[in-house]
Each structure stands twice: as C-alpha cells, then as structure tokens.
Amino acid sequence: QVQLVESGGGSAQAGGSLKLSCVASYRSFGNCGMGWHRQVPGKERELVASISRDHTTRYSASVQGRFTISQDTATNTIYLQMNSLKTEDTAVYYCAANLRDSARLCPGSDFNYWGQGTQVTVSS
C-alpha cells in the first residue's frame, strides 16, 4: 500500500512564501523519484518540480529560481519551498511518486502514485 500525504498548503500574499511537505509511505518499492505537480480548474496538470533517484532536480520555467524541491530520504519526505509567490501560482498542488518493483524499471518510467492535493492560494 502506498500513501502520499501532503501538508503545508494555504494562503499567502504575492511576494510571500509557503512550504509544502509530502510524506511517502510504502514498502518493497524502489523509489525512482518524486515531484510536485499543480493544477488549476480547466487546465492540465503541470509538473512544477521533481527530484530523481540520483537527487537531480528539475523545475518548470515558471518556477525556476523561486521554488526549491528537497528530500529527506531517511523519512521519505519531500518538500517544496515556494518563495516570491505570484498570483498565478494559485493551484492545487499534488505530490507524486514514481515507485517500481525494482530500480531497474526506473529509466523512462513516470509518476504512478499521487497524493490527495493541497490548495495554495496567492492573493495580490
């Protein structure tokens, strides 16, 4: 059984900061990587930031330089530090994990487990 539990969403003023957390609970899986996506009504879900098995991080152009993804491998927790928030960052943020039976299956695979989402609202 896999569980991804997000926390830390809420409201902030433009220019402010929020930090999201996601704790992943699972057994007998290889962790190929984790990430944060976001979605606003009427739009497709967007990958915001990811961290791979070898700790390589990637960001969407819209958040590069403002958001930082980090990981605590000891507790299977990832974080998303969001600074210099903009009103267009308003969305539901989802934690995602790419978990496979074996690390050999990681290359080319995609996220396959999702959290329930947490709302982030940025006001001007």
Phi, psi and chi 1 to 4 in degrees:
 res  aa     phi    psi   chi1   chi2   chi3   chi4
   1 GLN       -  136.2  179.0  128.2    4.9      -
   2 VAL  -116.6  133.5  177.7      -      -      -
   3 GLN  -131.7  133.9  -89.0 -166.6  -40.3      -
   4 LEU  -122.0  119.5  -58.3  177.9      -      -
   5 VAL  -120.3  116.2  180.0      -      -      -
   6 GLU   -93.5  155.6  -60.1  113.7  -28.0      -
   7 SER  -154.6  164.3   61.1      -      -      -
   8 GLY   103.5   -4.5      -      -      -      -
   9 GLY   -69.3  171.5      -      -      -      -
  10 GLY   156.5 -151.7      -      -      -      -
  11 SER  -115.3  148.7  -60.1      -      -      -
  12 ALA  -152.1  158.9      -      -      -      -
  13 GLN   -83.7  153.7  -64.1  -80.6   -9.8      -
  14 ALA   -56.7  135.3      -      -      -      -
  15 GLY    93.0  -12.2      -      -      -      -
  16 GLY   -87.6 -168.3      -      -      -      -
  17 SER  -134.9  152.0  -60.6      -      -      -
  18 LEU  -143.7  155.3  -75.2  172.6      -      -
  19 LYS  -129.8  124.2 -173.5  173.2 -176.4  177.3
  20 LEU   -98.8  148.2  -54.0 -178.0      -      -
  21 SER  -128.2  151.0  -58.1      -      -      -
  22 CYS  -143.6  121.1  172.4      -      -      -
  23 VAL  -103.0  125.0  180.0      -      -      -
  24 ALA  -101.8  128.5      -      -      -      -
  25 SER  -116.3  122.1  -59.1      -      -      -
  26 TYR  -163.6  164.1   57.9   89.6      -      -
  27 ARG  -134.4  150.2  -67.4 -176.2  179.4 -179.3
  28 SER    57.5   33.8  -56.7      -      -      -
  29 PHE  -124.8  152.2  -78.2  105.5      -      -
  30 GLY   -92.4  131.8      -      -      -      -
  31 ASN   -89.5  107.9 -171.8  -23.8      -      -
  32 CYS   -85.6  -18.5  -58.1      -      -      -
  33 GLY   158.6  163.4      -      -      -      -
  34 MET  -138.3  165.2  -63.2 -176.6   68.8      -
  35 GLY  -166.0  177.2      -      -      -      -
  36 TRP  -122.7  131.5  -68.4   95.1      -      -
  37 HIS  -118.2  165.8  -66.0   67.3      -      -
  38 ARG  -143.5  155.9   66.9 -173.8 -179.0 -172.8
  39 GLN  -147.4  136.8 -170.8  170.0   25.0      -
  40 VAL  -113.8  152.7  -62.5      -      -      -
  41 PRO   -54.5  133.5  -26.7   35.6      -      -
  42 GLY    85.9   -2.6      -      -      -      -
  43 LYS  -123.5  160.1  -68.2 -170.0  176.1 -178.5
  44 GLU   -73.6  155.1  -69.4 -170.5   -1.7      -
  45 ARG   -67.1  137.2 -168.4  170.6  -66.3 -172.3
  46 GLU  -116.7  131.9  170.6 -165.8   17.8      -
  47 LEU   -75.9  122.0  175.3   61.3      -      -
  48 VAL   -94.5  -48.5  172.4      -      -      -
  49 ALA  -156.3  149.4      -      -      -      -
  50 SER  -144.1  156.7   65.3      -      -      -
  51 ILE  -135.5  126.2 -175.4  164.0      -      -
  52 SER   -91.6  178.2   65.4      -      -      -
  53 ARG   -57.9  -33.4 -178.9  178.7  177.1   84.5
  54 ASP   -94.2   16.1   63.4   -1.1      -      -
  55 HIS    72.0   16.5  -53.7  -66.1      -      -
  56 THR   -72.0  132.8  -60.7      -      -      -
  57 THR  -108.8  147.2   57.2      -      -      -
  58 ARG  -137.4  148.7  -69.7 -171.8  171.5   87.4
  59 TYR  -135.5  150.8  -60.2   90.9      -      -
  60 SER   -73.0  156.3   68.2      -      -      -
  61 ALA   -61.2  -30.1      -      -      -      -
  62 SER   -70.9  -18.7   60.5      -      -      -
  63 VAL  -120.7   -5.5  -53.1      -      -      -
  64 GLN   -53.8  130.6  179.3   76.0   47.5      -
  65 GLY    87.4  -12.0      -      -      -      -
  66 ARG  -114.6  -34.9  -59.9 -172.0  -63.1  119.7
  67 PHE  -107.2  147.6  -69.5   11.1      -      -
  68 THR  -133.6  126.5  -58.2      -      -      -
  69 ILE   -99.4  139.5 -172.5  170.2      -      -
  70 SER  -143.1  168.7   59.1      -      -      -
  71 GLN  -143.8  140.9 -176.9  175.2   35.9      -
  72 ASP  -113.0   99.0 -179.2  -14.8      -      -
  73 THR   -67.2  -25.7   54.5      -      -      -
  74 ALA   -65.6  -30.7      -      -      -      -
  75 THR  -114.6    6.9   59.9      -      -      -
  76 ASN    53.2   43.7  -72.1  -26.2      -      -
  77 THR  -116.9  136.5  -57.7      -      -      -
  78 ILE  -118.2  155.6   61.7  167.5      -      -
  79 TYR  -128.2  154.9  -55.7   93.9      -      -
  80 LEU  -132.3  105.6 -173.8   67.3      -      -
  81 GLN   -86.5  120.0  177.2   66.8   47.7      -
  82 MET  -113.8  112.6  -54.7 -176.3  -68.5      -
  83 ASN  -114.0  165.3  -62.2  -30.8      -      -
  84 SER    48.4   48.4  -58.7      -      -      -
  85 LEU   -61.6  145.9  -76.2  163.7      -      -
  86 LYS  -119.8  158.8  -57.6  177.2  179.9  179.6
  87 THR   -60.7  -30.0   55.1      -      -      -
  88 GLU   -74.4   -3.8   50.9  -96.9   43.8      -
  89 ASP   -81.3   -8.0  -65.9  -39.4      -      -
  90 THR   -60.6  124.7  -64.3      -      -      -
  91 ALA  -178.3  171.4      -      -      -      -
  92 VAL   -89.5  127.0  177.0      -      -      -
  93 TYR  -102.4  131.2  -75.9   70.8      -      -
  94 TYR  -117.4  132.3  -64.0   90.0      -      -
  95 CYS   -82.6  142.4  173.5      -      -      -
  96 ALA  -138.1  150.3      -      -      -      -
  97 ALA  -134.9  145.4      -      -      -      -
  98 ASN  -110.0   99.9  179.6    2.3      -      -
  99 LEU  -115.7  128.4  -55.9  175.6      -      -
 100 ARG  -129.1  161.0  -55.6  -70.3  163.1  178.5
 101 ASP   -62.7  -26.9  -69.2  -22.2      -      -
 102 SER  -148.2  147.9  167.1      -      -      -
 103 ALA   -62.8  -20.9      -      -      -      -
 104 ARG   -63.6  -22.7  -64.1 -176.9  -63.8  105.5
 105 LEU   -89.4    0.0  -58.9  175.6      -      -
 106 CYS   -66.6  -49.4  -71.3      -      -      -
 107 PRO   -53.4  125.1  -26.2   36.1      -      -
 108 GLY    81.1   -1.7      -      -      -      -
 109 SER   -89.8  165.1   60.2      -      -      -
 110 ASP  -122.6  171.6 -153.9  -10.6      -      -
 111 PHE   -59.7  136.9  -63.4  104.1      -      -
 112 ASN  -133.3    2.0   53.7   -6.9      -      -
 113 TYR  -135.3  143.2  -68.1   95.1      -      -
 114 TRP  -134.1  147.9  -61.6   85.7      -      -
 115 GLY   -82.5 -178.4      -      -      -      -
 116 GLN   -84.0  -14.2   78.7  -75.4   -3.6      -
 117 GLY    96.6  148.6      -      -      -      -
 118 THR  -138.4  135.4 -175.4      -      -      -
 119 GLN   -80.5  134.4  176.9   70.1   45.2      -
 120 VAL  -121.7  124.3  170.3      -      -      -
 121 THR  -123.8  123.5  -58.0      -      -      -
 122 VAL  -115.4  123.5 -176.5      -      -      -
 123 SER  -110.2  153.4   57.6      -      -      -
 124 SER   -87.0      -   58.8      -      -      -
